[in-house]
Amino acid sequence: MDFLTTEEKALMVSDFVDIVTDPSIGGTINYRQYASRSGFDQTTGEITSNFTTHWIYAIRAPVSERQLQLSNGQYQTGDTCYMIKYTDITAPSKDDRIIDEGKTMYAVDISTDPLRIFHSVITRNVRGK
């Protein structure tokens, strides 16, 4: 027997979409999904990558003190959590980037809720970018 009926899950997904797209709670971000490595600059030593860009809605919140304590040092003060609808990015990766309010963020940790309604992506600001 399933924990939720198909109808109940559909209602939960609908509620989450309503919350994420509410401008007082969520907002639009530029999600750059890693596609491939494209080259190496011998002068600077930088590896260049190709990304597929998605403009999506997400809920943004700072990582809480409790999350910091439970992460065993994985998270840092200033890290940000983005809650993203599962169907917007079906396979997030730590190679992906989020551009939000002019800041480039990279993924520190990614988890998906058991019902596959949303991903939680913990990010850190890439300094100077």
C-alpha positions as CSV (number, residue, x, y, z in Angstrom):
1,M,0.0,0.0,0.0
2,D,1.4,3.4,-0.9
3,F,1.8,6.1,1.7
4,L,0.2,8.7,-0.6
5,T,-2.3,8.3,-3.4
6,T,-1.5,9.7,-6.8
7,E,-4.0,12.5,-6.2
8,E,-2.4,13.4,-2.9
9,K,1.0,13.5,-4.4
10,A,-0.3,15.7,-7.3
11,L,-1.7,18.1,-4.7
12,M,1.6,18.3,-2.9
13,V,3.5,19.0,-6.2
14,S,0.9,21.7,-7.0
15,D,1.4,23.3,-3.6
16,F,5.2,23.3,-3.9
17,V,5.0,24.8,-7.4
18,D,2.7,27.6,-6.0
19,I,5.1,28.3,-3.2
20,V,8.2,28.3,-5.4
21,T,6.6,30.6,-8.0
22,D,5.3,33.0,-5.3
23,P,7.7,36.1,-5.7
24,S,7.5,36.8,-1.9
25,I,9.0,33.3,-1.2
26,G,10.8,32.1,-4.3
27,G,12.5,33.7,-7.2
28,T,14.1,33.1,-10.6
29,I,17.6,31.8,-10.8
30,N,20.0,30.9,-13.6
31,Y,20.8,27.2,-13.2
32,R,23.8,26.1,-15.2
33,Q,23.8,22.4,-15.7
34,Y,27.2,20.9,-16.4
35,A,27.4,19.4,-19.9
36,S,31.1,18.7,-20.6
37,R,34.7,19.8,-20.2
38,S,35.7,21.8,-23.3
39,G,39.3,22.7,-22.9
40,F,42.4,23.7,-20.9
41,D,44.1,27.1,-21.0
42,Q,47.8,26.4,-20.7
43,T,48.5,30.0,-19.8
44,T,46.1,30.3,-16.9
45,G,45.8,26.6,-16.0
46,E,42.0,26.9,-16.1
47,I,39.8,24.1,-17.3
48,T,36.8,25.4,-19.3
49,S,33.4,23.7,-19.2
50,N,30.2,23.8,-21.2
51,F,26.9,24.3,-19.4
52,T,23.2,24.2,-20.4
53,T,21.4,27.2,-18.9
54,H,18.0,26.9,-17.4
55,W,16.0,29.9,-15.9
56,I,14.0,28.3,-13.2
57,Y,12.1,29.2,-9.9
58,A,13.6,28.2,-6.6
59,I,13.2,28.9,-2.9
60,R,16.4,30.5,-1.5
61,A,17.3,30.3,2.2
62,P,20.5,30.6,4.2
63,V,21.8,27.3,5.8
64,S,20.5,27.3,9.4
65,E,22.7,27.0,12.5
66,R,21.2,23.5,13.1
67,Q,22.2,22.4,9.5
68,L,25.7,23.8,10.1
69,Q,26.0,21.8,13.3
70,L,24.7,18.6,11.8
71,S,26.9,18.8,8.7
72,N,30.1,17.9,10.5
73,G,32.0,20.8,8.8
74,Q,30.6,20.2,5.3
75,Y,28.6,23.4,5.4
76,Q,29.9,26.8,6.2
77,T,28.4,30.1,7.5
78,G,27.1,31.9,4.4
79,D,26.1,28.7,2.4
80,T,22.7,28.9,0.8
81,C,20.1,26.3,0.3
82,Y,18.0,26.3,-2.9
83,M,14.8,24.2,-3.2
84,I,14.2,23.4,-6.8
85,K,11.3,21.6,-8.4
86,Y,12.3,18.0,-9.3
87,T,11.0,18.2,-12.8
88,D,13.0,21.5,-13.5
89,I,16.4,19.8,-13.0
90,T,16.0,16.0,-12.9
91,A,19.6,15.1,-12.2
92,P,21.5,17.9,-10.4
93,S,25.3,17.5,-10.0
94,K,28.0,19.0,-7.9
95,D,29.5,20.3,-11.3
96,D,26.5,22.5,-11.8
97,R,26.4,26.2,-11.0
98,I,23.7,28.6,-9.8
99,I,23.9,32.3,-10.7
100,D,21.8,34.3,-8.3
101,E,21.8,38.0,-7.8
102,G,25.1,38.3,-9.7
103,K,26.8,35.6,-7.6
104,T,28.1,32.3,-8.9
105,M,27.3,29.5,-6.5
106,Y,28.6,25.9,-6.7
107,A,26.9,22.8,-5.1
108,V,28.3,21.5,-1.9
109,D,25.6,19.0,-1.3
110,I,22.5,17.8,-3.1
111,S,19.5,15.7,-1.9
112,T,16.1,14.9,-3.2
113,D,13.0,14.3,-1.1
114,P,11.6,10.7,-1.1
115,L,8.6,11.7,-3.1
116,R,10.7,13.4,-5.8
117,I,8.9,16.7,-5.5
118,F,12.0,18.9,-5.0
119,H,15.8,18.9,-4.8
120,S,17.6,20.6,-2.0
121,V,20.9,22.1,-3.3
122,I,23.3,23.5,-0.7
123,T,25.6,26.0,-2.4
124,R,28.7,28.2,-1.7
125,N,29.6,31.4,-3.3
126,V,32.6,31.1,-5.8
127,R,34.7,34.1,-4.6
128,G,35.4,36.7,-7.2
129,K,33.0,35.4,-9.7
